[in-house]
């Protein structure tokens, strides 16, 4: 459906996932998984907003270690006067090996004739089909390190995922080392990343969500952060980072659609009709550590230039007891009831809205986006929930009290299913929200610390209404501003 295609988030003309990041001479490069069998797509940007598409960086060979499944995830580094890509070769029978390619210009790449350059060996699982993928390479103290998604030991279990570690002095001869992290309960540790940040070392890996761990030293014992609310995001996946010349540690992930996997296409024919893209690149997030040592994320300042026009809003059609009080929208909705008000002059599928929301007795209160005027079918809510102390993105087309989960077939639910995240740094009954809606993408920055991502798929392209709502009690909406967005 073309009316679901994002306007300001980058997407390609086919499947994409797993961004691989590299910064060089003022330009941000993003390599990504592309098409099937897997290729490496390649884009670059000088401003984080506008992207130039470059030639395919890697494509599978007719025969060899990447012939069957293609060129899977890896990394790009600069060393010994050249650019190096390390990537996973997807071979026959699910065999995964580490392959290598080089370039002098970041555009034309030559594969190493010795590929694969690394195959798993103890203490890692060496069985055919075992995880050995997503190499991440970095230099420290004159030594090159490589982290990989692997499995510990040769006994296949559902919880054997680990982050493998290797060492090299020349990027050619690699020595196996003890694992950097043993998950202790996860089936995989995909797309690992390791980097220094604010006096600590941070590690990322992904298993259905992107998790973070911290250590006082690069190879010291890593601790999974007990509060992973800033990464408790079921739509954002495979978070990876780079360091730019402003010394900003910036992370991207991809925003998936549940229908985005080729093996499921036959179940999604109606939904996929007219969709010439699969998945979307997230907005970049500048990372820092809070005083508690938890990862915080915010939008780069460059994104203020997306605000093309501020919209003067006022309350319009309403249900419940609403009033304006010194620029604040206030409602005292009675118990066991709901209240809403739609905003005049605000009808858009690509906009930003900011608001400070305080619950005053309400079970939950929030912002309505991509709604039909009657609030009868297309209704997406971004709410602060007092009972759970969380922010939620959910389909409220079936009513404000409970989210609707649309069943597209017997096995898969709609990709607009609810997502939630605990409110960081507060009581859970007040939150500062910065919401960016880009057609079917909703990115919500919470208290300038965390980001929650959702997808919304209105059936009608004309579902453009925006408003406030509460459930079973009052709430206050302050500092509300709205902008039309565009590149």
Buried (B, 14 or more C-beta within 10 A) or exposed (E): BEBBBBEBBBBBEBBBBBBBBBBBEEBBBBBBBBBBBBBBBBBBBEEBBEBEEBEBBBBBBEEBBBBBBBBBBBBBBEEEEEBBBBBBBBBEEEBBBBBBBBBEEBEEBEBBEEBBBBEBEEBBBBEEEBBBBBBBBBEEEEEBBBBBBBBBBBEEEEEBBBBBBBBBEEBEEBEBBEBBBBBEEBBBBBBBBBBEBEEBBBBBBBBEBBBBBBBEEBBEEBBBBEBBBBBBBBBBBBBBBBBBEEEBBBBBBBBBBBBBBEEBEEBBEEBBEEBEBBBBBBBBBBBBBBEEBBBBBBBBEEBEEBBEEEBEBEBEBBBBBBEEEEEBBBBBBEEEBBBBBBBBEBBBBBBBBBBBBBBBBBBBBBBBBBBBEEBEBBBBBBBBBBEBBBBBBBBBBBEBEEBBEBEBEEEBEBBBBBBBBBBBBBEBBBBBBBBBBBBBBBBBBBBEBBBBBBBBBBEEBEBBBBBBBBBBBBBBBBEBBBBBBEE
